[in-house]
Amino acid sequence: MTSGPVDRLNALLDPVVRAEGCEIVEVEITGSGRYVTLRVYIDKPGGVTVEDCARVSGQVGLVIEAEDAMEGSYTLEVSSPGLTRPLKKPKDWLQNLGKHAQVILKQPIAPLRRQKFLCDIVQADDVCAKVKLEKNGELLTIPYSNIAKAKLEIDI
C-alpha cells in the first residue's frame, strides 16, 4: 500500500500509543481485499511486554473504529519490532551505535556498486549515519534521505 494511509494512521495512532507509555516504531499495511493486516510495532525503554501489546491493541482498535480509519475488515496486530528492528529515524541509529545492520540504498554511493550491504553503525546525527562496511571495513557516510530500508541484524 502507499504511504498515504500509513502516514495518516501513524499520525492518528501516535498520541494513543504514547498515552500508553510506548512509541510507534513502524506502521505497516499488508494484503488486500478481505485479507488486510494492519501491523503496529511499538517499543519503550526496557522493551515491551505482552501486556503492553494487548493494552495498546485495545486502545488502537477503539480509535481506528471510532475514526473509521480503515476501510473494510482487517486484522490488527500489535507487537515489538523484535531483534531485527527497522532503523527509520535518526534516533534509531543513535541508539544502536556499534550494532550490525543491513542497509538498502535508494541510489548507490561511491565506491559501492551495490545498494544492499551489511555494516556496523559507527556514528549518527540528524542528517546521516556513518557505517563500517562488513565486506572491506571501509567507512561510508549515508544520508538518511538515500536509505530505502535499514534494519538491525543479529550477530551470531
N, C-alpha and C positions, 0 to 999 in steps of 0.2 A: 504494500500500500504506500501511498505517497506520504510525505512528512507532514502535510497539512493536518490531517486528522490526529496524527501522533502529537504534533505541536499543540493543538487545541486541548487534547486530553492531558498532556503534560501540564499545561497552564491551569486547567481545571482541577486536577488532582494534587498538584504540589502543595497547596495550603492544607488539604485534608491529611496528606501523608505527614507533613511537618507537625501538624497538631497531635499526631500520634508519636512524635519523638523520632521520626525517621526521615530519610530523604529519598527522593526518586533517583535511581541510578540510570534507568532506561525504561521507556515505554515502547512496546512492540505490538503490532497488529499483524497476525498471520492468518492465512486461509482466505476463503471467500464463500459466498452463498450461505449455506446452513452451517458451515464449519469454520466460523471465525473465532479466533482466540485472541484475547487481549491479555498480554503479559505485562505486569508491572514489577520491576525489580527494585527492591528497596534495600537500604543499608542504614546503619547507625554506628557510632563509635562502639567498639566491642563486638559488633556483629548483630544480626537479627536472629530472633528465636522463632519457633513455630507459632508461638502465641502472638508475637508481633505481626507475623504474616496474616494470621487469622483475624486479628483486630483490624489491621489496615484493610484487608479484603472486605470485611463487613462495611466499613465506612466508605471505601471507594465504590462498592456496589450500590450503596444508597445514593451517593452523589451522581453516579452515572445514570441511574434510573430517574432521579428527580430532575436532572437536567436533560434527559433524553439524549445523552451524548453518544450513544452507539445505535446504529440502525440495525433493526432485526435482532435475532438472537445471537448470543455469543457466549463463550466460556471465559470466565475471569480467572487468571492465575496470578497470585502474588507470591514472590519468593525472593530469596537472597540472590545476588548475581553470581555467587559461587566463587571458586578459586580462580577461574579464568575470566574474571570480571572485565567488562569493557573499560577502556580508557577514553572517556568522552570529553571531560572538562580539564582545564589546566590543573585544578586541584587534585584530580585523579592521578596525574603524572607526578605531581609534587609528593603525594602521599605514598608513592610506590618507587621512590628513588632506590636504585640498586637492584631492583627486581627485573626479571626476564619478561620480555614482551614479544608479541607478533604484531607487525605493523603492515598495513596495506596502504600504499600511497595512491593518490589520485593521478599524479604525474611523477615519473622517475626523477630522482635528484642525482646529479653527477657526484661521484663517479659510478653510482649504481646504474645498472641496466634493468634491474628488476624493480617491481613495485611492491613485492611481498618479501619480507625478511624477518629474521629473528634478531633480537638485540637485548642489551641491558640498558636500563634507564639511568643516565648519568646525571642529568641536570634538567630542570624545567623552570619556566617562568610563565607569564600570562600570554606570550605570543608563540613560543616554540619549545620543543624538547630537544635535548642533546642526548644521543644514544651511541652506544658502542656496538658495532656490528659483530654478531656472533661469528660470522664466516672468517673475517680477517682482522678483527679488533680495531678497525678504523672508526673514528668518531664522525658522526654525522649530525648536523643540526636540521631539524624538521619543523617547518611552520605548521601549526595545528590546522591551518586552512588547507594544507595539502594532504591531510590524513583522511583517507576514506573510511578506515576501520582500524582499531587497535584494541588489543586485549592482553591481559597478563597470561603468561604461560607458566605451567608448573615445572619446576626444576626437579628432575628425577635423578 
